[in-house]
């Protein structure tokens, strides 16, 4: 299933339920821009644009809480520091 965003990936995962097993390998991205630009953001006198970010959905957590939860949910964490405590 082709997706381009974490929101689309969550929708595709939910559409695939019910399933026996879900294996999730790290997050797509923790954050995404709050607003999408229709095109290129041009340089201007005002300097660099401010980018507001919002959290992406936690796909593994959403699947694990689903009423149609797979019987087995496996997740892997991609961490750069304090690996065990963050995972």
C-alpha distances in whole Angstrom, upper triangle without the diagonal:
4,6,10,12,13,13,10,9,11,11,7,9,12,11,10,14,16,15,18,17,15,15,15,16,18,17,15,18,21,22,21,23,25,25,23,25,25,26,28,30,33,36,39,42,41,39,36,34,33,29,29,26,24,23,19,18,19,15,17,20,19,17,20,22,20,23,20,20,19,22,21,20,20,20,21,22,23,26,29,32,33,30,31,32,29,27
4,7,10,11,12,9,8,12,11,9,11,14,13,13,17,19,19,22,20,18,17,16,17,18,16,13,16,19,20,18,21,22,22,20,22,21,22,24,27,30,33,35,39,37,36,32,30,30,27,26,24,23,21,18,18,19,16,18,21,20,19,22,24,22,25,22,22,22,25,24,22,22,21,21,22,22,26,28,31,33,30,32,33,29,27
4,6,8,9,6,6,9,9,8,11,13,13,14,17,19,19,22,20,17,17,15,16,16,14,11,13,16,16,15,17,19,19,17,19,19,20,22,24,27,30,33,36,34,33,29,27,27,23,23,20,19,18,14,14,16,14,16,19,18,17,21,22,21,24,22,21,21,25,24,21,21,20,20,21,21,24,26,29,31,28,30,30,27,25
4,7,9,7,8,11,11,11,13,16,16,17,20,23,22,25,23,20,19,17,16,16,13,10,11,14,14,12,14,16,16,13,16,16,17,18,20,24,26,29,32,31,29,26,23,23,20,20,17,17,16,13,14,16,14,18,20,19,19,22,24,23,26,24,24,24,27,26,23,23,21,21,21,20,23,24,28,30,28,30,30,26,25
4,5,5,6,9,10,11,12,14,15,17,19,22,22,24,22,19,18,15,15,14,11,8,9,11,11,9,11,13,13,12,15,16,17,19,20,24,26,28,31,30,28,24,22,21,17,17,14,13,12,9,10,12,12,15,17,16,17,20,21,20,24,23,22,22,26,25,21,21,19,19,19,18,21,23,25,27,26,27,27,24,23
4,5,5,6,9,10,10,12,14,15,17,20,20,22,20,16,16,13,13,12,8,6,7,9,9,9,12,13,15,14,17,19,20,22,23,26,28,31,33,31,29,26,23,22,18,17,14,12,10,6,7,9,8,11,13,12,13,16,17,17,21,20,19,20,23,22,18,18,16,16,16,16,18,21,23,25,23,24,24,20,19
4,5,5,6,9,10,11,12,14,16,19,19,22,20,17,17,15,16,15,12,10,10,11,11,10,12,13,14,14,17,18,21,22,23,27,29,31,34,32,30,27,24,22,19,17,14,12,10,7,7,9,9,12,14,12,13,16,17,16,19,19,18,19,23,22,19,20,18,19,19,19,21,24,26,28,26,27,26,23,22
4,5,5,6,9,10,10,12,15,18,18,21,20,17,17,15,16,16,13,11,12,14,14,13,15,15,16,15,18,19,21,23,24,28,30,33,36,34,32,29,26,25,21,20,17,15,14,11,10,12,10,14,16,13,14,18,18,17,20,19,18,19,23,22,20,20,19,20,20,21,23,26,29,30,28,29,29,25,24
4,5,5,6,9,10,11,13,16,16,18,16,13,13,11,13,13,11,9,11,13,14,13,16,18,19,18,21,22,23,25,26,30,32,35,38,35,34,30,28,27,23,22,18,16,14,11,10,10,8,11,13,12,12,15,16,15,18,17,16,16,20,19,16,17,15,17,17,18,21,24,26,27,25,26,26,23,21
4,5,5,6,9,10,11,14,14,17,15,12,13,11,13,13,11,10,12,13,14,14,17,17,19,19,22,23,25,27,28,32,34,36,39,37,35,32,29,27,23,22,18,16,13,10,7,8,6,9,11,8,9,12,13,12,15,14,13,14,18,17,15,16,15,17,17,18,21,24,26,27,25,25,25,22,20
4,5,5,6,9,10,13,14,18,17,14,16,14,17,17,15,13,15,16,17,16,19,19,20,19,22,23,25,27,29,33,35,37,40,38,37,33,30,29,25,23,20,18,16,12,10,12,9,12,14,11,10,14,15,12,15,14,14,15,19,19,17,18,18,20,21,22,25,28,30,31,29,29,29,26,24
4,5,5,6,9,12,12,16,15,12,14,13,15,16,15,13,16,18,19,18,21,21,22,21,24,24,26,28,30,34,36,39,42,40,38,35,32,31,27,26,23,20,18,15,13,13,10,13,15,12,11,15,16,14,16,14,14,15,18,18,16,17,17,19,21,22,25,28,30,31,29,29,30,26,24
4,5,5,7,10,10,13,11,9,11,10,13,14,13,13,16,17,19,19,22,22,24,23,27,27,29,31,32,36,38,41,44,41,40,36,34,32,28,27,23,21,18,14,12,12,8,10,12,10,8,12,13,11,14,11,11,11,15,14,12,14,14,16,18,20,23,26,29,29,26,26,27,24,22
4,5,5,8,10,13,13,11,13,13,16,17,16,16,18,19,20,20,23,23,24,24,27,28,30,32,34,37,40,42,45,42,41,38,35,33,29,27,24,21,19,15,12,12,9,11,12,9,7,11,11,9,11,9,9,11,14,15,13,16,16,19,20,22,25,29,31,31,28,28,28,25,23
4,5,8,10,14,14,13,15,15,18,20,19,18,20,22,23,22,25,25,26,25,28,28,30,33,34,38,41,43,46,44,43,39,36,35,31,29,26,24,21,18,15,16,12,14,16,13,11,14,15,12,13,11,12,13,16,17,16,18,19,22,23,25,28,32,34,34,31,32,32,29,27
4,6,7,11,11,10,13,14,17,19,18,18,21,22,24,24,27,27,28,27,30,31,33,35,36,40,43,45,48,46,44,41,38,37,33,31,28,25,23,19,17,16,13,14,16,13,11,14,15,12,13,10,11,10,14,15,14,16,17,20,22,24,27,31,33,33,30,30,31,28,26
3,5,9,10,9,13,14,18,20,19,19,22,23,25,25,28,28,30,29,33,33,35,37,39,42,45,47,50,48,46,43,40,38,34,33,29,26,23,20,17,16,13,13,14,12,9,11,13,9,10,7,8,8,11,13,12,15,17,20,22,25,28,31,33,33,30,30,30,28,25
4,7,9,10,14,15,19,21,21,22,25,25,27,28,31,31,32,32,36,36,38,40,42,45,48,50,53,50,49,45,43,41,37,35,32,29,26,23,19,18,15,14,16,13,10,12,13,10,10,6,7,7,9,12,12,15,18,21,24,26,29,33,35,34,31,30,31,29,26
4,6,7,11,13,17,19,20,21,24,25,27,28,31,32,33,33,36,37,39,40,42,45,48,50,53,51,49,45,43,41,37,36,32,29,26,23,20,18,15,13,15,14,10,12,14,11,12,8,8,5,8,9,10,13,15,19,22,24,27,31,33,32,29,28,29,27,24
4,7,10,13,17,20,21,22,25,26,29,30,33,34,36,36,39,40,41,43,44,48,50,53,55,53,51,47,45,43,40,38,34,31,28,25,22,19,16,14,16,16,12,12,15,13,13,10,8,5,5,7,9,11,15,18,21,24,27,31,32,32,28,27,28,27,23
4,7,10,13,16,18,19,22,23,26,27,31,32,34,34,37,38,39,41,42,46,48,50,53,50,48,45,43,41,37,35,32,29,25,22,20,17,14,12,14,14,10,11,14,13,14,11,9,5,6,5,6,8,11,14,17,20,23,27,29,28,25,24,25,23,20
4,6,10,13,14,15,18,19,22,24,27,28,30,30,33,35,36,37,38,42,44,46,49,47,45,41,39,37,33,32,28,25,22,19,16,14,10,8,11,11,8,9,12,12,14,11,9,6,8,6,5,6,8,11,14,17,20,24,26,25,22,22,23,21,17
4,7,10,12,14,17,18,21,23,26,28,30,30,33,34,35,36,37,41,42,45,48,45,43,39,38,36,32,31,27,25,21,18,16,13,11,8,12,13,10,11,15,15,17,15,12,10,11,8,6,5,6,8,12,14,17,21,23,23,19,19,21,19,15
4,6,8,10,13,14,17,19,23,25,27,26,30,31,32,33,34,37,39,41,44,42,39,36,34,32,28,27,23,21,18,15,13,10,8,6,10,11,10,11,14,15,18,16,13,12,14,11,8,6,5,6,9,11,14,18,20,20,17,17,18,16,13
4,7,9,12,13,17,19,22,25,27,26,29,31,31,32,32,36,37,40,42,40,38,34,33,31,27,26,23,21,18,15,14,12,10,9,13,14,13,14,18,18,22,20,17,16,17,14,11,8,6,5,7,8,12,15,17,18,15,16,17,15,12
4,7,9,10,13,16,19,22,24,24,27,29,29,29,30,33,34,37,39,37,35,31,29,28,24,23,19,18,15,13,13,10,10,9,12,14,14,15,18,19,22,21,19,18,20,17,13,11,7,6,5,5,9,12,15,16,13,14,15,12,10
4,5,7,10,12,16,18,20,20,23,26,26,26,27,30,32,34,36,34,32,28,26,24,21,20,16,15,11,9,9,7,8,9,11,12,13,15,17,18,22,21,19,18,21,18,15,13,10,9,8,8,10,13,16,17,15,16,16,13,12
4,7,9,10,14,16,18,17,20,22,23,23,24,27,29,31,34,32,30,26,24,23,19,18,15,14,11,8,9,9,9,11,13,14,15,17,19,19,23,22,20,20,23,21,17,16,13,12,11,10,13,15,18,20,18,20,20,16,15
4,6,7,11,14,16,16,19,21,22,22,22,25,26,29,31,29,27,23,21,19,16,15,11,11,9,7,9,9,11,13,14,15,17,19,20,21,25,24,22,23,25,23,19,18,15,14,12,11,12,14,17,19,17,19,19,15,15
4,7,11,13,16,16,19,22,23,23,23,26,27,29,31,28,26,23,21,18,15,13,10,9,6,5,8,8,11,12,13,14,16,18,19,20,24,24,22,23,25,23,20,18,15,14,12,11,12,14,16,17,16,18,17,13,14
4,7,9,12,13,16,19,20,20,19,23,24,26,28,25,23,19,17,15,11,10,6,6,5,5,9,10,13,15,16,16,19,20,21,22,26,26,25,26,28,27,23,22,19,18,16,15,15,16,18,20,20,22,20,17,17
4,6,9,9,12,15,16,17,16,20,21,23,26,23,21,18,15,13,10,9,5,6,6,6,10,12,14,17,18,18,20,22,23,23,27,27,26,27,30,28,25,24,21,21,19,18,18,20,22,24,23,25,24,20,21
4,5,6,9,13,14,14,13,17,18,20,22,20,18,15,12,10,7,6,5,6,9,9,13,16,18,21,21,21,23,26,26,26,30,30,29,30,33,32,29,28,25,25,23,21,22,22,24,27,26,29,27,24,24
4,7,10,13,15,16,15,18,20,21,23,20,19,16,13,11,8,5,5,5,9,10,13,16,18,22,21,21,23,26,25,26,29,29,29,31,34,33,29,29,27,27,25,24,24,25,27,28,28,30,29,25,26
4,7,10,12,13,12,16,18,19,21,19,18,16,12,11,8,8,8,9,12,13,16,19,21,24,24,23,26,28,28,28,31,31,31,33,36,35,32,32,29,29,27,26,27,28,30,32,31,34,32,28,29
4,6,9,10,10,14,17,18,21,19,19,16,12,12,10,10,11,12,14,14,17,20,21,25,25,24,26,29,29,29,32,32,32,33,36,35,32,32,29,29,28,26,27,28,30,33,32,34,33,30,30
4,5,7,7,11,14,15,18,17,17,14,11,12,11,12,13,15,18,18,21,24,25,28,29,28,30,33,33,33,36,35,35,37,40,39,36,35,33,32,30,29,30,30,33,35,35,37,36,33,33
4,7,9,12,15,17,20,19,19,17,14,16,14,16,17,18,21,20,23,26,27,30,31,30,31,35,35,34,37,36,36,38,41,40,37,37,35,34,33,31,33,33,36,38,38,40,39,36,36
4,6,9,13,15,18,18,17,15,14,16,15,17,18,20,22,22,25,28,28,32,33,32,34,37,37,36,39,39,39,40,43,42,39,38,36,35,33,31,33,33,36,38,38,41,40,36,37
4,6,9,12,16,16,15,13,12,14,14,17,18,20,23,23,26,29,29,33,34,33,35,38,38,38,41,41,40,41,44,43,40,39,36,35,33,31,32,31,34,37,37,40,39,36,36
4,7,9,13,12,11,9,8,11,11,14,16,19,22,22,26,29,30,33,34,33,36,38,39,39,42,42,41,42,45,44,40,39,36,35,33,31,31,31,33,36,36,39,39,35,36
4,6,10,11,10,9,9,13,14,17,20,23,26,26,30,32,34,37,38,37,39,42,42,42,46,45,45,46,49,47,44,43,40,39,36,34,34,33,36,39,39,42,41,38,39
4,7,8,7,7,9,12,14,18,20,24,27,28,31,34,35,38,39,39,41,44,44,44,48,48,47,48,51,49,46,44,41,40,37,35,34,33,35,39,39,42,41,38,39
4,5,6,8,9,13,15,18,21,25,28,29,33,36,37,41,41,41,43,46,46,46,49,50,49,50,53,52,48,47,44,42,40,37,37,36,37,40,41,44,43,40,42
4,6,9,11,14,17,20,23,27,30,32,35,38,40,43,43,43,46,48,48,48,52,52,51,53,56,54,50,49,46,44,42,39,38,37,39,42,43,46,44,41,43
4,7,8,10,14,17,20,23,27,29,32,35,37,40,40,40,43,45,45,45,49,49,49,50,53,51,48,47,43,42,39,37,36,35,36,39,40,43,42,38,40
4,6,9,12,16,19,22,25,27,31,33,36,38,39,39,41,43,43,44,48,48,47,48,51,49,46,45,41,40,37,34,33,32,33,36,37,40,39,36,38
4,7,9,13,15,19,22,24,27,30,32,35,35,35,38,40,40,41,44,45,44,45,48,46,42,41,37,36,33,30,30,28,30,33,34,37,36,32,34
4,6,10,13,16,19,21,25,27,30,32,33,33,35,37,37,38,41,42,41,42,45,44,40,39,36,35,32,30,29,28,30,33,33,36,35,32,33
4,6,10,13,17,19,22,25,27,30,30,30,33,35,35,35,39,40,39,40,43,41,38,37,34,32,30,28,27,26,28,30,31,34,32,29,31
4,6,10,13,15,19,21,24,26,26,26,29,31,31,32,35,36,35,36,39,38,34,33,30,29,26,25,24,24,26,28,28,31,30,26,28
4,7,10,13,16,19,22,24,24,24,27,29,28,29,33,33,32,34,37,36,32,32,28,28,25,24,23,24,25,27,27,30,28,24,26
4,7,9,13,15,18,21,20,20,23,25,25,26,29,30,29,31,33,32,28,28,25,24,22,21,20,21,22,24,24,26,25,21,23
4,7,10,12,15,18,17,17,20,22,21,22,26,27,26,27,30,29,26,25,23,23,20,20,20,21,23,24,24,25,24,20,21
4,6,9,12,14,14,14,17,18,18,19,23,24,22,24,27,26,22,22,19,19,17,17,17,19,20,21,21,22,21,17,18
4,6,9,12,12,11,14,16,16,17,21,21,20,21,24,23,19,19,17,17,16,16,17,19,21,22,21,22,21,17,17
4,6,9,9,8,11,13,13,13,17,18,16,18,21,20,17,17,15,16,15,16,18,20,22,23,21,22,21,17,17
4,6,5,6,9,10,11,12,16,16,14,16,18,17,13,14,11,13,12,14,15,18,20,20,18,19,18,14,13
4,6,5,6,9,10,11,14,14,12,13,16,15,11,12,10,12,13,14,17,20,22,22,20,20,20,17,15
4,5,5,6,9,10,14,13,10,11,13,11,8,8,7,10,11,13,16,19,21,21,18,18,18,15,13
4,5,5,6,9,12,13,10,12,14,13,9,11,9,12,13,15,17,21,21,21,19,18,17,15,13
4,5,5,6,10,10,9,11,14,14,11,13,12,15,16,18,20,24,25,24,22,22,21,18,17
4,5,5,9,8,6,7,10,10,8,11,11,14,16,19,21,25,26,25,23,22,22,20,17
4,6,9,9,5,7,9,9,7,9,10,14,15,19,21,24,25,24,22,20,20,18,16
4,7,8,6,10,11,12,10,13,14,17,18,21,23,27,27,26,24,23,22,20,18
4,5,5,8,11,12,11,15,15,19,20,23,25,29,30,29,27,26,25,23,21
4,5,9,11,13,13,17,18,22,24,27,29,33,33,32,30,29,28,26,24
4,6,9,12,12,15,17,21,23,26,29,32,33,33,30,29,29,27,24
4,6,8,8,12,14,18,20,23,25,29,30,29,27,25,25,24,21
4,5,6,10,13,16,19,22,25,29,30,29,26,25,25,24,21
4,7,10,13,17,20,23,26,30,31,29,26,25,25,24,21
4,7,10,14,17,20,23,26,27,26,23,21,22,21,18
4,7,10,13,17,19,23,24,23,20,19,20,18,15
4,7,10,14,16,20,21,20,17,16,17,16,12
4,7,10,13,16,18,17,14,13,15,13,9
4,7,10,13,15,15,11,11,13,11,8
4,6,10,11,11,8,9,11,8,5
4,7,10,11,8,10,12,9,8
4,6,8,5,9,10,7,7
4,7,7,10,11,9,10
4,5,9,9,8,10
4,6,6,6,8
4,6,5,6
4,6,5
4,6
4
